[in-house]
């Protein structure tokens, strides 16, 4: 257990070799102290606040670094939760700057700089972090800057537009936004699950039933596609040329978790309907069976095989989203918190790596550091620790229970996600060859990753 004196020593002299991360899971103060150490180690991977760097993004994309644009949005959601659960404001300024810097030209988290690897799910991770900002009353932007609610509504509106929700496979969102991106012919659970999640949360926050009706429609489509089966296995998606019937039955923990959190919000919005309660319990049944081994979170899609950098961050989202679900659907609280505690205990045990002897790996079930460090692994353990602090944390607010974020129901709806083609001139053709050579050099790494659909 960390003493207060030792903790202050660590913060003032973080370069000292310290030994394993220590935490008493029965003490909120100890959990917060350990979370502060993990947060410090996590933020060492971020350089966007340094001279000459891009605010908001982690180093990348490959080959320039391990991380894609969407993981920046995931990082700031993690840091917002860190502040919400611990009260530590150390990283609030950099979080605020990052979330505002990446809003894009149309203030809808669709910046043109990242279109080569911009999927609906990528945009949604920034949108869900903005939604979290509204729900926990994170610092409101000044006048003239888009509020968190506005940004979440903008993302949702761009995705609800007809150019995103086409008739192929009977509806639903494609994985990718732009036709030139590999994966545009794939409709998957994470893209639609994020849209469902945001719709449920916007419905609860604004009391606007339009969002809820879209959430129900999206849930029904996912079920109709059999992306969720009768045993509550949650599969990844299907390809449009096969009418989305060639289901990829790979299971990823964040697919199930993003749906479970959305279902929990729908339970609260619907005045605790039995239907949504059953869906939360069903998804929890499936998650406990597939993703937890002896109470410890496990990612079957990559543990024992090859894990991409994005997969290495899924466990943190699972912990954070399951914890949030207990605040809006308290019937699952005892069951969920028991899982989160046992999983967090295993996670902390293996945080013995790095120069300071406390950085975290990914394979929690072994309780032994696996020699692999990264931003994803740190986000995972930070999410795990914060998930144990829900007891004294304020539940997500709404615009009638203390929410202060300014929104606009039409945000994002005045733009089109598909760029219109201007008339091609001779000058355009002359410059195309030069541009093509440059673009090819910068997209090879992204194309390889995008091929993993």
N, C-alpha and C positions, 0 to 999 in steps of 0.2 A: 504494500500500500504506500502511495506517495505521500510524504508529509508536506505541509504547506511550505516549509522552509526549503525542502529539496526541490519542490516544483519551481519556486522563484529562482533558485540557482540554475535550474535547467533552462528557464526562459532567457535568463541573462547571458548564459554561456552555452548555447546550443551545440557548439562544436565539440564539447567534451564527450569522450566515450563513456556511455552511461549504463549499458546493459539492457536487458529485456524490458519491454513495456510492462508496467505493473499496474493493476487495477483491482479494487475491491468492488465487486458487482453489487454489494449490499449498501454501498455508500454513493450517493449522488455526487458528493464533492470529489470522490476518487474517480468516478466515471468522467466527470467534467475535466479533471486534471489530465487524465489519460487522453481524452478527446482533444485537448489543447495541444498535446505533444504530437498526436497523429495529424492534426490540422496543420501544424507548423511544417512537418515533414512533407505533407501533401503540397503545400503552397511553394515548396522549393522547386517543384516541377513546372511552375508557372512563371513565365518571363515577360508577359504582356505589359507589365507595368514598368519595364526597363526601357531605357532610351533606345530608340530604333526598332522596337518590337511592336507587334500588333495587339492592342488590348482585347481581351476576351477569349483568346484561343490558346490552347496548349500547343507545344511544338509539333509541327506537321503541316500538311499531311505527308504520308510517305512519298518519296524517300527523305524528305526534309525532317521528318520526325515521326513518332509513332501514332499521332493522334489526328483524328478528323475533326472538322468544325463542330459537329454536334456534341462532342464530348466537352467542349467549353461550356455549352448550355447546361449539360449535366453537372459539371463542376460547380457552377454558380448556384444551382438548386441545392446541391450538397452543402455549400457554404451558407446559404440562407437558412437551411435547417439547423446547421451548426449554431448559428447565432440564436435562432428561435429556441432551441433546447438548452443552450448553455448560458445565454446572455452575454457571451464574449463578442464585443464589437470590433475586435482587432482587424477583421478582414471585410468589414462592411463597405468601406470606401472603395476598395479594389473591386468588390462584387458589384457595387452600384455602377462604377465606371464601365466595367466589362459588359454588363447587361444593356446599358444604354449605347455603348459604342457599336454593338453588333446588330442593332435593330434593322439596318438596311435602308435603302433609299425610300421605300414606301412604308417604313415603320411597321413591318410585318414579319421580321426575322427571315427575310428572303434576300440577303445581300448578293448582288451579282458576282462578287469576287469568288463565291463558293458554289456557283451553279454546277460545276463539273462533278461535284459529289454531294448534291443537295437533294435528299429525299424528303417525302412527307414526314417520315419519322424524325429526320434530323431537325427540320423546322419545328416539329412538335416538342422536342426536348427543350428548346428555348422557350416555346410557348407555355409549357408546363411549369418551367421555372418562373416565368412571369406570373402565371396563375398563382403559384405558391407565394410570390411576393405580395399579391393582393390579399391572400388568405391569412397571412401572418403579420400583415401591416408592416412589411419591410419599408424602409424610408421612401416616401413618395417623391417622385421627381418634381423639379420646379415647373412653374408654368412655362409652356412652350415645349416641354419634353413629354413624350408619351408615357402615360401611367401604366402600371403593371396590368391592370384590368384591360385597358385599351389594347395593349400588346397581345394579351391572350385572346381577346376577341378578334383582333386582326388576323392572327394565325388561324383561328377557327373559321373565320369567314372566307379566307382564301381557300381553305380546304373544303368548305361546304359548296363552293361555286361549281357550276355545271362542268367546267373544263377539267375539274379534278374528279368529280363523281360521274363517270361516264356509265353507259349501259352495259359494258362488257361484264361478263360473269354476274349479271343481274344487279350491278351496282358496286359500291365499295371504292376505296382509294387504291390507286397503284402505289407500289413502293416508291418509285421515282417520280419527280415532278416533270422533268423535261424529257421529251421523246428521244433525244440523243444519248441519254444515260442508260448504261446497261442495267437492266432490272425494271425498265419501264413497262415490260410485258408481264410483270409479276404483281399480284395483289396479295399482300401479306398481313399477318396478324398485328405486327407492331405498328404499322402505319394506321390501320383502322382502330387498333386498341388505344393508341394515343388520342385519336380523334374522339373516340367514345369517352375516354377519360376526361378530356377537356370539356366536352359537352355536358357531362354529368356535373362537373365542378362549376361550370358557368351557370348551369340551371340553379344549383343550390345558392350560389353567390348572388345572382341577380334576380332570382325568382321569375325568370322568363322561361316559360314552358317550351318555347321553340327549341331551345338547346336540349331539353329533356327528350322531346320527340325525335330529334336527330340521334340522340344517344340510344334510344330504344331501337330505332331503325338500323343503326350500325350494329348493335348487339344481335338483332335478329338476322342480319346478313351474315355475320360471322358464324352463327349457329347453322344457318341454311347451307353455308359452304362446307359444313362439317369440319371447320378449323378447330372446333371444340367437340370432342366425341362424348358418348354417353357415360364414360368413366372420368370425365373432366380432364382428360389429356388435352393440352393446348398445343396445336401444331403451327407450323411456321407460315404456310401459304401455298398458293398455286399459280400456274401460268395461264395467261389469258388465251393463248392459242388452244389450250386444252379445256377451255371454259372453267379454269381454276379447279378442275377435278383431279389433276395430278398432284395431289397434296404432298408437300414435303413434310414428313412426320417428325422432323427434328424438333425437339422441345427445348426452348430457352426460358430460363426462369423469369426474365423481365417481361416476356409476353403474358404469362399468367398473372404476374404481379400488377401490371398496369391495368389489366381487366378487373382484377379483384378490387383495386382501389376505386376504379370507376363504379363498380357495382355497389361498393360500400357507400359512395356518395349518392347513388340512386336510391339506396335503401333509406338514407336520411331524407332526401328530397321527397320521396313518395310516402312520407309519414310511416316509416318502418313497415313497408309492405312485405308480406310473407314470401312473395315471389323473388324479390331481390335478396332477402335473407337467405333463401335456399341457394341462390346463385353464388353468394359470397361463401357459404359453407361448402358448396360443391367445388368451387375453385380452390378453396383451402384444403379440401380432401386431396385433390389432385396434386397440389403443390407439396403437401406433406409427404405424399407417397413417392413423387418423382424427384424432388429437389432437396429433400432433407434425409441425411443418413445419421441415424442415432441422434437426431436433434440438431445436426450441423448442416448448414447450407452447402450444397454441392451442385456444380454445373456440369451435368452429364454430357453436354454438347462438346466440351473441350477437355475436361479433366481426364487424364489418361491419354490425351491426344494432343492436337495442336490448338492452342488458344490464341486468337487474334487479340489485339489491344483493346478492341471494344468489348469483347466477351469478358475481359478481365475486370470490367467495372460493373457487371450486372448484379453482383451480390449486394452492393451498396444500395442500389435502387430497390431491390427486394426488401431489404430491412427497412428502408425509409418508408416505402409505400405500405407495407404491412403495418407499421407503427401508426401511420396516419389513418389507416382503415379503422383501427380500434377507437379513434376519437370520434368518428362519425357513425360507426356501426359497433357500439360497445358490447353487443352480444358475443362478439368473437374475441373480446379482449383477453380473457384468461388463457384461452388456447394459443392465441398468437404470441402473447408476451412470454409464455413458457418456451415456445420455439425460439423467439428472438434472444432470450437470455442464454439458452444452451448454445446457440450458434455463435453469439458474441463471445462467450467464454472460450470456445475453441478458436475463434478468430484471433483473440488477443494472445493466446498461448504461443502462436507461431510468429509473433512480432519480435523477432530477435536478430534481424538482419541489418545490413548497412553499416556505415562507419560509426554510427551512434549506438548500434546494437539494439535498435527498437523498431526498425522499419519492417513492413509487413509483406508477406508473400500472398499467394492465392489459394493454396491447397489447405483449407482449414481442417479437413477431417483427419489429417495426419498430426495436427498440432505441432508440426515441426516446420521451421522456415525452409522454403523450397529454393532459395537462392535467386528469386526473381522479384525485383522491385519495380515500381512504376506508379504513375498517378492513379490508375485504376485500382490497384491493390490498396492504396492509401484511402481512396474514396470508399472502398468496400468496408474497411474497418472503422472509418469515421462514421459511416452510416450505421454500422452495427452498434457502436457505442451510443450514438445519439438516439437510436431506436429504444434504448432502455430508459430514456428520460421523459417519456410521455406523461407519467403520472401527474407531474406538477406543471406541465406545459399547457398553454391555452389552446383550446380546440380551434380549428380553422374558422375564421369569422365570415360573415356575409355582409352585404351592404345595409342590412337592417340590424346587425349585431355588433357594430363597431368598425366595419370595414371602411376605409377612407380612400381607397384607390379610385381614380377617375377613369371612366371608360367611355366607350362610344359603340352602340350596337351596330353601327355601320363601318367600324374600323376595318380597313383592309378590303372592303367590298367594292371600292372604286378603282381597283387595279385588276389587271389580268395576269395570271401566272405564266401564260405562254406568250413569249415575245412575238410581236408582229414583224414580219419581214419587210424591210424597206426595199425599194428598187435598187438593184445591183448596178453599180457604175463601173467604168473602165478602171478607175483608180482603186475601187474595191478589189477587183480581180488582181490587180498588180500587187497589192499588199497581202493578198490571201496566202501566197506561197511563203512569205516570211513568217506570217502569223502561224501558219500550219506547222512549220518546223518547231516553233517555240511551244505551241500547245501540245504537240506530240511528246515533247520531252518532259512536260510537266504532268501529263495524264497517265503515263504508263503505270506508275505505282497505283494510282487511283483505280485504273481499269482492272488491274489484277484483283484488287480488293472487291470491287463491285461485282466481279464474276462469281462471288461466293453465295449468290442467291439460292 
